[in-house]
């Protein structure tokens, strides 16, 4: 007999290999189906033992006929009494092919009306004799469905959380990653396990459990042509594969940020009979440690894709974080991932070895097998001893000062392992610029000259400044970015300066942070707050952290990298919160587990009911808002601090900072709370030439 085994479009080659391994003769390997030839036993084996199949079909009729005649002609082409047993109803699923007009439901009703009167009709596939029909422009086909309900429904998953992964698609990932082989690695890990489908499928595959072990209803049971003793024996054999017990399995771990989906995973594993053989835990990707990975293994996962554009952007950075973490902690592993966007998969930075394009419902997905790249040390730019090329004489004073500053900072940079730092800050009157280094890039920020200065002379001085920076750091012109800073009013400080959208990752301690050196006035990272952010990483383990006026969320990232159990990030700018989401993602943390709140901080504090152990607040000097009165830090910081202290747990600490040079802390704050002035401590070595750049205090309950 001839049979057709269907699968998700794109999985045909993997399905053909699987059926061949099951001892089934493949005659027609396609993209979304595989044709086989064999006995009824082969079709039953495909139903019960194929992990990738969706349906097993028996061709009943194929006619050269137009759609207007097809329903009645198909009904007349089959001996229905020989197909459907007495007392069993028929369930029909009919589809129109491309180009066929009309309602497929009407065509289905016409076919059913043309059946013999004794053939009953069923609304559901369960317990019915299931047939499927397709009408194309010049042909019509009819099949008997031996699966009944789709074969990906194994029976162990009753709850799946959001966007659960199909069981047969999960099995395809595992097969693509080589998990079906006898020489499979000794460990498997899914850092975004959701309801546990990949881990459970991996357990069954490693143990040789039939994917149909739990199912008791199939379409072949309602096929008059299939002998009952035959399918009863097939069901017993499949069930015995699970009842025999599961022993000697590899290490199987699943992690997820959502506690609800972890509970779903545990319940599903219990029904699958593998609860004691797998490990599920609420933990985020960024919280994984080297001990979670064996020497060799397979990382199989379906990372979040994101439905909205901003979510898709942060999801792409999550792939980057995944690739980096795997390269650092498990360089000998293999990764197999399911993704909806090739560009996002590319962001992982891993070396692709194989890829399959799969149609999953309305989406094109990609199964990609990759090898991680071990991290390569990338020292940041350092000042050399001699210019890299001949400089014009007017540029030499700046070059000499850059060399002097670089020599002063060199040991500190190496000792503290600093990747982003300030090299120069308006030291010379004739060069009114700041020079910052971000990894292998340099940013020259010119402070706009007054209108009395000739523009041509100002332009010439800019060129000398860029040349001096290039010569001192030994870099190409493309590595030097130039901006002009001037006093901003209203929302101008948030407007784009350019549209390149180039974000770069720089390391600060153990965190990775995104900076943009082209598009906005600020880069996304305030370098002068580096010591305080690193202090947060040391102090926040196991604590609840609040970040107010959060900008791009760098402080939240440091708190989470340091082990904070929860971080709440509040800012009034949607753009900065989207940036913060990307910063969280590239470090392996979820903005769902750690909320990003768009709100006015003062108003949000008034309504907040949550308590925190550590708070970081870095308000602007001035901020206007149509929905409230203007915020002026010198006038309003007292009320702001009092509201924060209501949300601060006893024993907690508020780190309060601001950049208003003439700032003075309200006297009542020191009377009501314990205040420690950290300003001198908080100034890093590269900012000590400008001691008034910010003020910083640690504020606690109680008084000195």
Phi, psi and omega in degrees: 000153175258139178226157177239123178255119182263159178207177175296137180306127182108342182265002183306313180298320178294320179296318180299318178296319181296314181297322177298318178295333177280001178083021182257137184278114180270129181247335186216083177284119180243194181273320182240009179203165174224127175273137178230160176229131181175199180267175176302325180302324179293319178295319178294322179295321177297320179298318189266338189239348178280127180272342184257342185291150176254317178212156174240118189243143173252118178297128179253322182201145173219115188237144171271095188207151178278159184300330183290338179253347191298315186304310182291324180293321177295318180299326182278347186274355187237141172275090187293329180292330177279346183265317188255123179293157176299140178083001180249136179270166182252134174247126182247134171238116184237134179237149171266134176283179181298131178091353180272122181274167177096176184265124180296333179294324177294316178299320179297318179295323178296318180295317181294323179293336181274357180283160174305146186297335182281352179277110179283164183242135181247142178278336184238157181286330184299126177077001183254163169277112189263129175233154182229141181227152177219129178251120174252181187297326183227016180205164178215143182227153180220135180228152167267130183262109181280346179278323187078256172284154184304144186289344179290346177278092186285329181111351181264344185256104176262337178227137186233358184069204182274137176046059181293148180278130176301142182298319182286334174287323174298317178296327178294320176300314182295320179293320178299326179277001177083014183291340181283346185281158179293331181268031179301154179293170186273004183206148173224140181221135174238108183281351177231062195286342181055234181275011169089010187301314182297318181293318180293316177299323179295321178296314179296320182294317181293328182270354181074026178281133178295134178298341177263019186297328184264343184283141178240355180236128177221159178295330183294340178292338179254022177258119184295335182278355181257126184288134183299315179302329181292310183284333175296320178293322179296320178293320179296318180297318180295316180296324181295334180294335177266322183291339181290349179096148181247119183224155174064034180281156173294173175290125184233115185232141175228133179234150176201153181280341186266117181295329180294316181292330175296321176296319175302316181298318180295317179295317179297319179295324177297315180291331179279354178081017184237015187305319183275359185250355179233161181238119174243138184208142174282106178200143181270162179306316182293344180264359178289146181239168182302328181291346178283349183245133172284179180298321178223149181182183179239123170265114180240124187202160176236082185297157176302140181261325185088129179270318179272164183298317180295325177292323179295324179295313179292327177297323178297322177289335175296322175299320178298317178296321179297313180297319180294313182298320179292321178296327181281317190258339183213061185295340181268002181279169169247144178242133171235123187232150172254128180218160180257353185221123181296322181297322178293319177297322178297329183297341181297337180074009179270164181270115181287135175250328178209156177207141176235138173264127187233136174268115183242094186067236180270359187252146167270122178246164179227128171263119183236132174256129185221163173244130180290155176257123174302143183296137176256126180303133179233088181296144180288170179298138175231152180284134177273176183273338182224152180296144181286346177202171183288128183257148171295148185305320181296341180273347185296321178302319179292319178301315181297322178291321176299318179295319179296313180296319180298320178294321179295322185272347192304307183296320179297316179300318181288319181294317183271356180055055183272132180254337180228125187204165176264126182264327186209141182216079174055039181294323184252133183302325184282349177235088184273065183225162169243141180239119179243145177250130176235092182065244180259020179237153177236141178242123176253115180253112178271133175271118192307130180288153177296163184295341180288344180276131179299132184295322180296320178293321178297319179296318179297320180293324176299316181296320177297320180297314180296319179297318180297320179295315179300316182292322182289321184265348179067049185236164175281164179301326182293343180270358180248125181248135184243133175226155174244122180260140173212163182299129183256149177236146176060228184267007182298333181292343181261355185282153178289141173265334183211173182234026185285330178064033182266108177256138180238149180263127173239149181264136173228108189063235178263000182266153172246131185231142182270131175237152177234115186263007184234321197273330187234164180299317177258154187277346185104357182215116176275107187294331183290345179268008183306311182301321181289321178297317179293329175294321177299320179299329181278331190259349193263006182303123178075008186251164176266126189241138177237131181240110182255146188051055200283346182058237183264014172076019182299322179294324178297319179299314181297320178298318181289319176300327178280358174105014176301139181277344178201140176226131176245127186242122185239129175204155181275349185260123176295323181298316181290326178292323175297321176297317178298321178300320178292322176297318176298314185296317183293345174259004175085027180240152187258135176284350173280320177285334183232092193299143171251114190249122175269109184194159168287125188300318181298313180292321181296320179297326180296326183264344186293139177245359184272148177256151183226154179265328179224134178232136172242126182228119181230076186287157176286162176296321180212142177211133176251156184204133182294334187269358180205175177288157180299146177262124176238117191300320181295325182277324192250359185293331179298311179295322177300313181295319180298320178294321178296317184296335175292335181261359182267127180294143173307135185089353179275180182219139171255123172261111184249129182221150172206161186253009177287116189297327182262024184294139174227127182290134179304133186300324183296333180297317179290334178284323186271333186230166175274117186244129176240122180280113182256010188304309182298318179296322189282352179278117179286167185301325183281358178239009184289346175285350182228075189292347182262016186292330175202165172245147183214135181224148168255121185240128182230163175292149182094169180237159179289000000 
